[in-house]
């Protein structure tokens, strides 16, 4: 018997990835309003009932009608409403249309009543409204009987080749005890002694090193070499013969000259003045580091003028496939729509390695394997890293 999962604000399946790839869980339904994202989710999860519609039009009545699911039949709800939903505090939050997305998440949670829910959002949620908002959200979940915890987790701590911090709120019913997963990786730059015996962060070079070198306006379909490490082996476990989505737009000559002049991890202040852009922020037009994890990637991962996204060695921004790898999506993962829509699907996702860690923590919780004197837990299944 598998634990049943409903995936809200599903995107292309980043937050639920770990659950989708563990036979102890079954994702029975997902909701996603954007059609290209919903199409991509279904392409990668053909057995999941996808509801491609506004969350306000989705309810347990859909699950009853289509799947025969009643209140209490779902074990886990996962999802993270976009942060634009958080604009008011306290009771006003549910009456304010700007809080509608959170209201709908709360409504569905009330209707379904899972044993555990996992709620993900941006780090900034911790400081919104001077910290009062996160407190109000927690109290709202507690008002319907959930024991609620929150913690900031960094995907790099669990094997992602990317620094990406997310607040993870978890609620449980009926005395279930949830413990957050212990990190499996550490940053050797800030903690060279590694007293806990963890593995070093996976670097961008380790994640992307087997992909072919291409320049602005080019594409590559042949791997540069055999997999060189466990990360690359995992990404290529079921890969097609030809690499998909490894291509870039053509940039103008001035932009290419700027990108060529950037050193590893460099910014415009590191290049001759005549090459520097006339506008931009401190983290724009910047090159990534080869021997460090990527910084947080965004939907603009293919735009040099966006947050740091220029390849460490080639004079170009990241490709779709490179962005997918930095989020932990394997090379056979499918994205749909235009390039901009694919980059939105990737940039909005939760890294799959963080999902795996959360999934293992949820499994241990539901199996009753957490004790009162536990602190954080370790990953149940051995990882490749």
MARLOTOR-550130 format. One record per residue: x, y, z negated of N, C-alpha, C, O in turn; residue in three letters. Coordinates in steps of 0.1 Angstrom, whole numbers, plus 5000, padded with zeros to 4 digits. Layout:
XYZXYZXYZXYZALA...
//
This chain:
500849885000500050005000500950125000501850144992UNK500650225009501450345010500650465004499450465003UNK501450565000500850684994500450775006501150785016UNK499250825005498650905016498951055014498851105003UNK499351115025499851255025498951335035498651295046UNK498651465031498051565040499051675041499651725031UNK499351715053500351815056499651945061499151955072UNK499752055053499152185056500252275061501352275057UNK499752375070500752465076501952385081503052415078UNK501652285089502552175091503752215100504852155099UNK503652315108504652355118504952235126504052165132UNK506252195128506652075136507051965126507551865131UNK506751975113506951865104508251865096508751755092UNK508851985094510051985086509851945071510551855066UNK508852005064508651975050508151835048508451775038UNK507451775058506951645056507851535062507451415062UNK508951575068509851485075510251365067510151255072UNK510651385055511051275046509851175044510151055045UNK508651225042507551135040507151055053506750945052UNK507351125064507051055077508050945081507650855088UNK509250945074510250845078510450755066511650705064UNK509450735058509550635047508250555047507150615046UNK508450425047507250335049506350335036505250285036UNK506850395025506050405013505050515014504150525005UNK505050595025504150705026503550695040504050645049UNK502350755041501550765053500950905054500150945046UNK501450985064500751115067499551085075499651045086UNK498351115069497151075075496551195083495851175093UNK496851315079496351435086497251555084497951565074UNK497151645094497951765094497151875100496351855109UNK497452005095496752115101497852215105498752245097UNK497652275117498652375122497852465132497252405142UNK497852595130497052685139497652705152496952725162UNK498952715153499652745166499652625175500252515172UNK499152635187498952525196500352455200500352335200UNK501352535204502652465207503252395196503752285198UNK503052445184503552375172502752245169503352145167UNK501452255170500652145168500952035179500951915175UNK501152075191501451985202502851915199502951795201UNK503851985194505151935191504951835179505651725179UNK504251875169504051785157503451655162503851545158UNK502451655170501751535175502651455184502651335184UNK503551515192504451445200505451365191505851255195UNK505851415180506751345171506051255161506651165155UNK504751285159503951205149502651165155501551205151UNK502651075165501451045173500350975164499250975168UNK500750915153499750845145499050935135498150885128UNK499451065134498851155125497651235131497751275143UNK496551235124495351315129495751465128495851515117UNK495851535139496251675139494951765141494251745150UNK494851855132493751955133494352085137494952165128UNK494352115150494952245155493852355155493252385165UNK493752405143492752515141493152595129493952565121UNK492452715127492652795116492352715103491452645102UNK493252735093493152665081491752685074491252605067UNK491152805076489852835070488752745076487752725069UNK489052685087488052595093488352445090487652365096UNK489352425082489752285079489352255064489552345056UNK488752145062488252105048488251955047488551875056UNK487951915035487751765032486651705040486651585043UNK485751795045484651745053485151685066484651585072UNK486251745072486951695084487451555081487351465089UNK488151545069488751415066487751305063487951195067UNK486551345058485451255055484951205069484751085071UNK484651295077484051265090484951185099484451085105UNK486151215100487051155110487851035104488150945111UNK488151035091488950935085488350855074488950765068UNK487150895070486550835058487150855045487050775036UNK487850975044488651005032487751085022487151185026UNK487651045010486951114999487851184990489051164990UNK487351264982488051334971488851234962488151144957UNK490151254961490851164952491551054960492450984955UNK491251044973491950934981493350984986494150894989UNK493651104986494951154991495851164978495451224968UNK497051114980498051114969498851244968499151294957UNK499151304980500051414981499651514991499251475002UNK499651644988499451744997500751824998501351864987UNK501251855010502451935011502152055020501252045029UNK502852165018502652275027503152405021503352415009UNK503252505029503752635025503152745033503552775044UNK502052815028501552925035502553035038503453055030UNK502553095050503453205053503453305042502453335036UNK504653375040504753465029503953585030503753655020UNK503453615042502653735043501353725035500653825033UNK501053605031499853585023499953645009498953675003UNK501153665004501353714991501453864990502553924991UNK500353924987500354074988499654134976499854254973UNK498954054968498254104956498554014944499053904946UNK498154064933498453984921497153954913496154024914UNK497153844906496053804898494853764905494953714916UNK493653794899492453744905492153814918491453764927UNK492753934920492554004933493053924944492653944956UNK494053834942494753764952493753684961493853674973UNK492753624954491753544961490653624968489953574977UNK490553754965489553834971490153914982489353974991UNK491453934983492054014993492253935005492853825005UNK491853985017492053905029493453875033493753785040UNK494353965027495853945030496253815022497353765025UNK495553775012495853655005495153535010495053425003UNK494453545021493653435026494353305028493753195024UNK495553305033496253175035496453105022496252985022UNK496953175012497053104999495753064994495652954988UNK494753144996493353104991492952974998492352884991UNK493252955010492852835017493652715013493052605011UNK494952735010495752625004495152574991494952464988UNK494852674983494252644969492952574971492652484964UNK492052624980490752564983490952414986490252334981UNK491752384996491952255000492452164989492052044988UNK493452214982493952144970492852114961492751994955UNK491952204958490852174949489852074955489351994947UNK489652074968488751974974489351834974488651734972UNK490651824977491251694979491751634966491651514964UNK492251714957492651674943493751564944493551454939UNK494851584951495951484951496651474937496451554929UNK497351364936498051344923499251434922499651474911UNK499751484933500951574933500851654946500451614956UNK501251784944501351874956502751934956503351954946UNK503251954968504552024970504252144978503752144989UNK504652264973504452394979505752454981506552474972UNK506052504993507352554997507152705002506152735008UNK508152784998508052925003509452985002510452924997UNK509553115007510753185008511253224994510453234984UNK512553234993513153274980512553404975512453424962UNK512253494984511753624980510453624971510153724965UNK509753514972508553494964508853514949507953554941UNK510053484945510353484931510453634926510153654914UNK510753724935510853864931509653954935509654074931UNK508753904943507653984947506754024935506553954925UNK506354154936505554214925506254204912505654184901UNK507654224912508354214900508354084893508554074880UNK508153974900508053844894506753804889506553684885UNK505753894889504353864885503653774894502753694890UNK503953784907503153704917503353554915502453484915UNK504653514914504953374912504253324899503753204899UNK504253404889503553364876502053344878501553254873UNK501453434886500053424888499753304897498753234895UNK500553274907500353154915500453034907499552944908UNK501453024898501552904889500352894880499852784879UNK499853004875498752994866497452954873496552884868UNK497352994886496152954894496152804896495152744895UNK497352744899497352594901497052534888496352424887UNK497552584877497252524864495852534860495352454852UNK495152634865493652654862492852534867491752514862UNK493352454876492552334881493252204876492952104882UNK494052214865494452104859495852054862496251944856UNK496552124870497952074874498952124864498952234860UNK499952034862501152064855502152114865502452044874UNK502552244864503252304875504752344871504952394860UNK505652314881507052354879507452424892506852414902UNK508552504890509152574902510652574901511152574890UNK511252564913512752564913513252614926512552584937UNK514352684927514952724939515952624943516852594936UNK515752564955516652464961517352514973516752584981UNK518552474975519352504987519552384995520052284990UNK519152385008519252275016520652215018520852095020UNK521652305017523052265019523452165007524252085009UNK522752184996523052094985522651954987522951864979UNK521851924998521351795000521751745014521151645019UNK522751805020523251745032522951825045523451785056UNK522251935044521952015056523252095059523952135050UNK523552125072524652205075524252355076524552425086UNK523552395066522952535066522652575052522052505044UNK523052705049522652765036521252815038520952905045UNK520252745031518852785032518152765019517952645015UNK517852865012517252854999515752865000515252955007UNK515052784993513552784993513052754979513552674972UNK511952824975511352794963510352684965509552674974UNK510552584956509652464957508852454944509352434933UNK507552464946506552454935505952314936505452274946UNK505952244925505352114924504352104913504652144902UNK503152044916502152024906501751884905501651814915UNK501451834893501051694891499851684882499551774874UNK499051584884497951544876498151424868499151344870UNK497351404858497251274851498551224844498851114844UNK499351324840500551294832501751244840502751204835UNK501651254854502851224862503951324859503751444857UNK505151274858506351354854507251374867507751274872UNK507351494871508151514883509551574878509551664870UNK510551534884511951584882512551624895512551544905UNK513051744896513751784908514951704911515651664902UNK515251684924516451604928517751674925517851794926UNK518751604920520051654918520751674932520551604941UNK521551774933522351794945523251674948523751614939UNK523451654961524451554965525651614971526651544973UNK525651744974526751814980527051934972526251984965UNK528251994975528752114968529552204977529952164988UNK529652324973530452424981531852424976532152474965UNK532852374984534252374980534852514979535952524973UNK534252604986534752744985534552814971535352884967UNK533452774965533152844952533352754940533452794929UNK533552624943533752524932534752424936534452304938UNK536052454939537052364944537352244935537752144941UNK537052254923537352144914536352024915536651914912UNK535152054919534051954921533951864909534251744910UNK533651914897533551834886532551724886532651624878UNK531551734894530451634894530651524905529751434906UNK531751524912532051424922531151424934530851314939UNK530651544938529751554949530551554962531751564962UNK529851544973530451554986530451694991529551774987UNK531451734998531551875003530351905013529851825019UNK530052035013529052085022529352035036530552025040UNK528251995044528451965058528652095066527852185064UNK529652105073529952235081529252235094528852135099UNK529252355100528652375113529452285123528852225132UNK530752285122531552215131531252065130531251995141UNK531052015118530751875117529351845122529151735128UNK528451935122527051915127527051925142526251855148UNK527852015148527652045162528851995171528852015183UNK529951945165531151925172531151825184532051835192UNK530151745184530051645196529251695207529051635218UNK528651815206527851875217528851955226529852005222UNK528551955239529452015249529552165247528552235244UNK530752215250530952355250530352415262530652375273UNK529552515260528952585272529052735269529252785258UNK528952815280529052955279527653025283526752955286UNK527653155282526353225284525753185297526453195308UNK524453155297523753115309523952975314523352935324UNK524652895306524952755310524152655302523452695293UNK524152535307523552425300524452305299525352295308UNK524252215290525052095289524151975286523351985277UNK524351865293523551745291524351625286523751515283UNK525651635287526551515283527251545270527751655268UNK527151445261527951465249529451475251529951415260UNK530051555243531451585245532351465240533451445245UNK531751385231532551275226531651175219530451205217UNK532151065214531350985206531151045192531851145189UNK530051005185529851075172531151065163531750955162UNK531451175157532651185149532451175134533451165126UNK531251165129530951165115529551115113528751085122UNK529151095100527851035097526651125101525651085105UNK526951255100525851355104525551335119524351325123UNK526551335127526351325141525751185145524951175154UNK526151085138525550945140524150945137523350885145UNK523751015126522351025123521551105133520451055137UNK522051215138521351295148521151215161520251245168UNK522151125164522051055177521550915176521650835186UNK521050875165520550735163519650685173519750575178UNK518650775177517750735188517650835199516650855206UNK518850895202518951005211518750955226519150845229UNK518151035234518151005248519451005254520451065248UNK519650955266520950955273521451095276522651115274UNK520551185280520951315283520451405271519351395266UNK521351505268520951605257519951695263520051745274UNK518851715255517851815258517951945251518551945240UNK517552055257517452185250518852245247518852335238UNK519852205253521152265250521552355262522352325271UNK520952475261521152575271520952715266520252735255UNK521552815272521352955267520953045278521153015290UNK520353155274520053265284521353335288522453325282UNK521353405299522453475304522553615298521553695299UNK523653645291523853775285524553865295525253825304UNK524453995292525154095301526654095298527154045288UNK527454145307528954145306529454215293530354165287UNK528854325289529254395277529054305265529854295256UNK527854235264527554145253528554035252529053995242UNK528853975264529753865265531153905260531853835253UNK531554025264532854075260532954095245533954055238UNK531854145239531754155224531854015217532654005208UNK531153925222531153785216532453725218532953655208UNK533153735229534453675231535453735221536353665216UNK535353865218536253935209536053895194536953925186UNK534953845191534653815177535553695172535553595178UNK536153715160536853605154535953505147534753545146UNK536353395143535553305135534953375123535653425115UNK533653375122532953435111532953585112532653655102UNK533353645123533553785125532353865127531253815131UNK532453995125531354095128531854205137533054205140UNK531054295142531554395151532654485146533454545153UNK532754495132533854575127535254505129536254575127UNK535254385134536454315136536954315151537954265155UNK536154395159536554405174536854545177536554635169UNK537554565188537854705192536654795193535554745196UNK536854915189535655015188534855025201533655035200UNK535555015212534855035225533854915228532954925236UNK534054805221533154685223531954685213531054605214UNK532054765202531054765192529754815196529654905204UNK528654745192527254795196527054925189527654955178UNK526155005194525855135189524755135178524455235171UNK524155015176523155005165523254855160523954775165UNK522454835150522354695144522654705129523154805124UNK522454595122522654575108523954505105524654455115UNK524354495093525654435089525754295093526854245096UNK524654225094524654075097524254045112523953935115UNK524154155120523854125134525054135143526054185139UNK524954075155526054055164527253995157528454025159UNK526953895148528053825141528253685145527253615148UNK529453635144529853495147529753415134530053455123UNK529253285136529253195125530653135123531553155131UNK530753065112532052995109531952845113530952785111UNK533052795118533152665122533252565110532652455110UNK534052605100534252525089533452555076533852525065UNK532352615079531352635068529952595073529752585085UNK529052575064527652565069527152695075527752795073UNK526152675084525552795090524852875079524452825069UNK524753005082523853085074522453055078522252975087UNK521453105071520053075073519653115088519853225091UNK519253015095518853045109517353095109516553065101UNK517053175120515753235121515153195135515753135143UNK513953245137513353225150514153295161513853265173UNK515053385158515853465168517253405169518153475172UNK517353275167518653205167519353215181520553195182UNK518553245191519153255205519453405209519753425220UNK519353495199519453635202520653695195520653705183UNK521753735202523053785195522753895186523553915176UNK521753985189521554105181520754075169520454165161UNK520353945166519653905154520653875143521853895145UNK520053815132520953775121521953675127521753605137UNK523153665120524353595124523953465131523453365124UNK524153455144523753335151524653305163524353225172UNK525853375164526753355176527653235173528153215162UNK527753145183528553025181529953055177530553155182UNK530552975168531953005163533052995174534053065172UNK532752925185533852905195533452955208534353015216UNK532252945212531752985225531153135224530653165214UNK531253205235530753345236529253345239528853375250UNK528453305230527053285232526353265219526953225209UNK525053285218524253255206524053105206524353025215UNK523353055195523052915194522052865205521252945209UNK522152745208521152685217519952625209520052615196UNK518852595215517752525208518152405201517852375190UNK518952315208519352195202520252215190520252145180UNK521152315191522052345180521252395168521452355156UNK520252475170519352515159518652405153518552395141UNK518152315161517452195156518352105148517952065137UNK519652095152520552015144520852075130520952015120UNK520952205130521252275118520052265108520252285096UNK518852245113517752215105517552065102516652025095UNK518451985108518351845105517451765114517151645111UNK516951825125516051745134516951665144517851725150UNK516751535145517651455154517451495168516451565172UNK518351445177518351485191517151435199516951475210UNK516451335193515251295201513951365196512851335201UNK514151465187512951545183512451635194513251695201UNK511151645195510551715206510051855202509351855191UNK510251955209509752085207508952125219509252085230UNK507952215218507052235229506852385231506952465222UNK506552425244506252565247507452635253508352565258UNK507452765253508552845258509752835249509652785238UNK510852885253512052885245511752965232512152925221UNK511153075233510853155221509953075212510053085199UNK508953005217508052925209508852805202508552775190UNK509752745209510552645203511452695192511652625182UNK511952815194512852875184512052905172512552905160UNK510752945173509852975162509652845154509652845142UNK509452735162509152605155510352565147510252515136UNK511552585152512852555145513052645134513352605122UNK513052775136513352875126512452875114512852915103UNK511252835116510252835105510252705097509652705087UNK511052605101510952475095511752465082512652545079UNK511352375074512152325062513252225067512852135075UNK514452245064515452145068515051995064514651975052UNK515251905073514851765070515551705058514951615051UNK516751745055517551685044516951735031516851655021UNK516451855030515751895018514451825017514051785005UNK513751795028512451715027512751575022511951525014UNK513851515027514151385022514351375007513851285000UNK515051475002515351484988514051504980513851434969UNK513151584984511951614977511051484978510451444968UNK511051424989510251294991510751194981509951124975UNK512051174979512551074970512151114956511851024948UNK512151244952511751284939510251254937509851214926UNK509451284947508051254946507751104944506951064937UNK508551024952508350874951508650834936507950754931UNK509750884931510150844917509050884907508650814898UNK508451004910507351054901506150954902505650914891UNK505750924914504550844915504750704911503850634907UNK505950654911506250514906506550514891506750414885UNK506450634884506550644870507950614865508150554854UNK508950654873510350624869511050734862512250724859UNK510350844859510950954852510650944837509550924833UNK511650974829511550964815511551114809512051204816UNK511051124797511051264791512451324789512551444790UNK513451234787514751284785515551304797516751334797UNK514951274809515651304821515851444824515051524819UNK516851484830517051624836516551614850515351594853UNK517451644859517151624873517351484877517951404869UNK516851444889517051304893517951294904518251394911UNK518451174907519251154918518451104930517251054928UNK518951104942518251054954518150904953519050834949UNK516950854955516650714954517450624964518050524960UNK517350674976518050594987519350644990519550774990UNK520350564993521650624997521550695010520950655019UNK522250815010522250895022523550855030524450785025UNK523650905042524750875050525950975047527050955052UNK525651075039526651175037527251165023528151245020UNK
//
